[in-house]
């Protein structure tokens, strides 16, 4: 039996413009789910949201992670957690820098 392959080249903007509101929301949900599995895609999505929605990006990004925090806040907290777990791997100078920074607040 013959084997056929079909390729369709669709411009993403043309595809989106043909979608109704419900389909666009569904598409956004799928994109967010895909990005959550790939940190690099998540960063690009975050940049795009900040670029296109500068006035409400903090609220949008806070809602995306479901914790009322922005992506940058989550990244900051994650980095603090990594530092706390690596205490014995840090040099005395690094620990002192962190302590000085913390004392400022």
C-alpha positions as CSV (number, residue, x, y, z in Angstrom):
1,X,0.0,0.0,0.0
2,X,1.4,3.5,-0.8
3,X,2.5,5.7,2.0
4,X,1.5,9.3,1.7
5,X,2.6,12.2,3.8
6,X,0.9,15.6,3.9
7,X,2.5,18.8,5.0
8,X,0.5,21.9,5.5
9,X,2.4,25.2,6.0
10,X,0.2,27.6,8.0
11,X,1.2,31.0,9.1
12,X,0.6,31.2,12.9
13,X,-0.9,34.7,12.7
14,X,-3.3,33.6,10.0
15,X,-4.3,30.5,12.0
16,X,-4.9,32.6,15.2
17,X,-6.9,35.3,13.3
18,X,-9.3,32.5,12.1
19,X,-9.9,31.3,15.6
20,X,-12.9,32.5,17.7
21,X,-12.4,33.7,21.3
22,X,-13.0,30.3,22.9
23,X,-10.4,28.7,20.5
24,X,-7.9,31.4,21.3
25,X,-8.3,30.9,25.0
26,X,-7.9,27.2,24.5
27,X,-4.8,27.8,22.4
28,X,-3.3,30.0,25.1
29,X,-4.0,27.3,27.7
30,X,-2.1,24.8,25.6
31,X,0.8,27.1,25.1
32,X,1.0,27.8,28.8
33,X,0.9,24.0,29.6
34,X,3.7,23.4,27.0
35,X,5.8,26.2,28.4
36,X,5.5,24.9,32.0
37,X,7.4,21.8,31.0
38,X,10.3,23.7,29.5
39,X,12.0,26.5,31.5
40,X,13.4,28.2,28.4
41,X,9.9,28.4,26.8
42,X,8.5,29.7,30.1
43,X,11.1,32.5,30.1
44,X,10.2,33.5,26.5
45,X,6.5,33.4,27.4
46,X,7.1,35.7,30.4
47,X,9.1,38.1,28.2
48,X,6.3,38.2,25.7
49,X,3.6,38.8,28.3
50,X,5.7,41.7,29.8
51,X,6.2,43.2,26.3
52,X,2.6,43.0,25.2
53,X,0.9,43.6,28.6
54,X,3.2,46.0,30.4
55,X,0.4,47.5,32.6
56,X,-1.0,44.2,33.9
57,X,1.9,41.8,33.4
58,X,2.6,41.4,37.2
59,X,-1.0,40.4,37.7
60,X,-1.1,38.0,34.7
61,X,2.2,36.4,35.6
62,X,1.1,36.0,39.3
63,X,-2.1,34.3,38.1
64,X,-0.2,32.0,35.8
65,X,1.8,30.4,38.5
66,X,-1.3,30.0,40.7
67,X,0.4,31.4,43.8
68,X,-0.2,35.1,43.5
69,X,3.5,35.6,42.7
70,X,5.2,36.6,39.5
71,X,7.6,34.3,37.6
72,X,10.5,36.5,38.7
73,X,9.4,36.1,42.3
74,X,9.2,32.4,42.0
75,X,12.7,32.3,40.4
76,X,14.1,34.4,43.2
77,X,12.6,32.1,45.9
78,X,13.9,29.1,44.0
79,X,17.4,30.6,43.9
80,X,17.2,31.4,47.6
81,X,16.2,27.8,48.3
82,X,19.1,26.5,46.2
83,X,21.5,28.8,48.2
84,X,20.1,27.5,51.5
85,X,20.6,23.9,50.5
86,X,24.2,24.7,49.3
87,X,25.3,26.4,52.5
88,X,28.3,24.1,53.1
89,X,29.4,24.5,49.5
90,X,29.6,28.3,49.7
91,X,32.8,30.1,50.5
92,X,33.0,32.3,53.6
93,X,33.1,35.3,51.3
94,X,29.8,34.3,49.5
95,X,28.1,33.7,52.9
96,X,29.3,37.1,54.1
97,X,27.9,38.8,50.9
98,X,24.6,37.1,51.4
99,X,24.5,38.2,55.1
100,X,25.4,41.8,54.2
101,X,22.6,41.9,51.6
102,X,20.1,40.4,54.0
103,X,20.9,42.9,56.7
104,X,20.0,45.7,54.3
105,X,16.4,44.7,54.7
